[in-house]
């Protein structure tokens, strides 16, 4: 499990403060009024920055599975789904999908090189993404929930990958979905990644409507 960087930064800061208290550094600083004021201001600024990054940054949840579907002429295509879980809307949304190939690095027994091929998507950019909202049985629209499908209509060269199931059926290959977006209030940007490593991640069917990643 990979923790968000913001959580890692907060834990690192807390551990540093605890160590400074333990070794008496902070107690020594607080004896002088000038250094006490500087320390208090600095600590307040750091705390405020952390709160801004935690509360006012975009938040996205990505489905752990990919839906395998067929169009009207029985051509197979794949669908990803993600949800804006923030109480604020987002904008400048960019979606990318790649098949990643791992190969051993030269002169390094443990090192790996990763090459990629792009997965063509029917749509890869959104100007605006609505904030999270509760979805009930009578809800007609859920604009904070987005489904993105692969593009099988256009003529594509060898630099693109369409048959994801075939590509992922290899221990050294995996699919990565990347979503980059900006928070509409704070203008902070974040990039979210989801890796699909086995064919078990691909399920035939379509995603349920609303705040659900279930494939039926």
C-alpha positions in Angstrom: 0.0 0.0 0.0 1.4 3.4 -1.0 0.5 6.3 1.3 -0.2 9.8 -0.2 2.8 12.1 0.0 0.9 14.6 2.1 0.4 12.0 4.8 4.1 11.1 4.6 5.1 14.8 5.0 2.8 15.2 8.0 4.1 12.1 9.8 7.7 13.2 9.1 7.0 16.6 10.6 5.3 15.1 13.7 8.2 12.7 14.2 10.7 15.6 13.9 8.8 17.7 16.4 8.6 14.7 18.9 12.3 14.2 18.6 13.0 17.9 19.1 10.9 17.8 22.3 12.6 14.6 23.4 16.1 16.0 23.1 15.0 19.3 24.7 15.6 21.5 21.7 12.1 23.0 21.6 12.1 23.6 25.4 15.4 25.5 25.0 14.0 27.6 22.2 10.9 28.5 24.1 12.9 30.0 27.0 13.6 33.1 24.8 10.6 35.2 23.9 12.0 36.1 20.5 12.7 32.6 19.4 9.4 31.5 21.0 7.5 33.9 18.7 9.4 32.8 15.7 8.8 29.1 16.5 5.1 29.7 17.1 4.7 31.6 13.8 6.6 29.0 11.9 4.6 26.1 13.4 1.3 27.9 12.7 2.3 28.5 9.1 3.3 24.9 8.6 0.1 23.6 10.2 -2.0 26.0 8.0 -0.1 24.8 4.9 -0.8 21.1 5.7 -4.5 21.9 6.3 -4.7 23.6 2.9 -3.1 20.7 1.1 -5.3 18.2 2.9 -8.6 19.9 2.7 -8.4 22.0 -0.4 -6.7 19.7 -2.9 -8.6 17.6 -5.5 -9.7 14.2 -4.4 -10.4 11.4 -6.8 -11.4 7.8 -6.3 -10.6 5.4 -9.2 -12.3 2.1 -9.8 -10.2 -1.0 -8.9 -11.6 -2.8 -12.0 -12.0 -2.1 -15.7 -15.3 -2.9 -17.5 -15.1 -4.9 -20.7 -18.0 -4.0 -23.0 -19.2 -4.6 -26.6 -20.6 -2.1 -29.0 -23.5 -2.6 -31.6 -21.2 -4.5 -34.0 -19.8 -6.7 -31.2 -16.4 -4.9 -31.0 -14.9 -5.1 -27.6 -13.8 -1.9 -25.7 -12.8 -1.1 -22.2 -14.2 1.5 -19.7 -12.5 3.1 -16.7 -14.5 5.0 -14.0 -13.5 7.6 -11.5 -15.4 9.8 -9.0 -14.7 13.3 -7.7 -14.9 12.7 -3.9 -14.2 16.3 -3.0 -16.9 18.7 -1.8 -15.5 21.2 -4.3 -15.6 21.0 -8.1 -12.5 20.6 -10.2 -11.4 21.8 -13.6 -8.7 21.3 -16.2 -9.1 17.5 -16.0 -6.7 15.3 -18.0 -7.0 11.5 -18.3 -4.3 9.2 -19.7 -4.0 5.5 -19.9 -0.9 3.4 -20.7 0.2 -0.1 -21.0 3.6 -0.3 -19.2 6.3 -2.9 -20.0 9.0 -3.7 -17.5 12.4 -5.0 -18.7 15.6 -5.6 -16.8 18.1 -2.7 -16.8 21.5 -3.3 -18.3 24.3 -3.8 -15.7 21.8 -3.7 -12.8 20.3 -7.0 -11.6 17.5 -5.4 -9.7 16.8 -2.3 -11.8 13.9 -2.1 -14.2 13.2 0.0 -17.3 9.6 0.9 -18.0 8.5 1.6 -21.6 4.9 2.6 -22.4 2.3 2.5 -25.1 -0.7 4.8 -25.0 -4.2 3.5 -24.7 -6.5 5.5 -27.0 -9.4 7.1 -25.2 -12.6 8.5 -26.7 -12.2 11.6 -24.5 -9.2 12.7 -22.4 -10.0 16.2 -21.3 -12.7 17.9 -19.3 -13.0 21.6 -18.6 -15.1 21.2 -15.5 -15.9 18.3 -13.1 -18.7 18.7 -10.6 -18.3 18.3 -6.8 -19.3 15.1 -5.0 -23.0 14.7 -4.4 -25.3 12.1 -2.8 -27.0 9.8 -5.4 -30.4 8.2 -4.6 -32.7 6.0 -6.7 -34.4 9.0 -8.4 -31.2 10.9 -9.2 -31.1 11.6 -13.0 -27.5 12.9 -13.3 -24.2 12.3 -11.5 -21.8 14.6 -13.2 -19.1 14.0 -10.6 -18.9 10.4 -11.8 -17.0 9.9 -15.0 -16.7 6.9 -17.3 -14.0 6.9 -20.0 -13.9 4.3 -22.7 -11.2 3.2 -25.1 -11.4 4.4 -28.7 -11.8 1.6 -31.2 -13.3 3.6 -34.1 -10.2 5.3 -35.5 -7.3 3.9 -37.4 -4.4 3.6 -35.0 -0.7 2.8 -35.5 1.5 0.5 -33.5 2.2 3.1 -30.9 -1.3 2.6 -29.4 -2.8 -0.4 -27.6 -6.4 -1.5 -28.0 -6.6 -5.1 -26.7 -5.8 -4.5 -23.0 -6.8 -8.0 -21.9 -4.2 -9.5 -24.1 -1.5 -7.1 -23.0 -2.1 -7.4 -19.3 -2.0 -11.2 -19.4 1.7 -11.1 -18.7 3.4 -10.7 -15.3 5.7 -7.9 -16.6 2.9 -5.8 -18.1 0.4 -3.6 -16.4 -2.1 -0.8 -17.2 -1.8 2.6 -15.5 -4.6 5.2 -15.5 -3.5 8.7 -14.7 -5.9 11.6 -13.8 -4.6 15.1 -13.3 -7.0 17.9 -12.2 -7.1 21.3 -10.4 -9.2 22.2 -7.4 -11.7 24.9 -8.4 -11.3 26.9 -5.1 -7.6 26.6 -4.2 -6.3 26.0 -7.7 -4.1 23.2 -6.3 -3.4 20.4 -8.7 -3.1 16.7 -8.1 -2.3 13.6 -10.1 -3.9 10.2 -9.2 -2.6 6.9 -10.6 -4.2 3.5 -10.6 -2.4 0.3 -11.6 -4.1 -2.8 -13.0 -1.7 -5.7 -12.9 -3.7 -8.8 -13.7 -6.5 -10.0 -16.0 -8.7 -10.3 -12.9 -9.0 -6.5 -12.9 -11.0 -6.7 -16.2 -14.6 -7.7 -15.7 -17.2 -8.1 -18.4 -20.2 -5.7 -18.0 -20.8 -2.0 -17.2 -20.5 0.2 -14.2 -23.5 0.9 -12.0 -24.8 4.4 -12.0 -23.6 6.9 -9.4 -21.2 6.5 -6.5 -20.5 2.8 -7.2 -17.7 0.9 -8.8 -19.7 -2.3 -9.1 -19.7 -3.8 -12.6 -23.0 -5.5 -13.6 
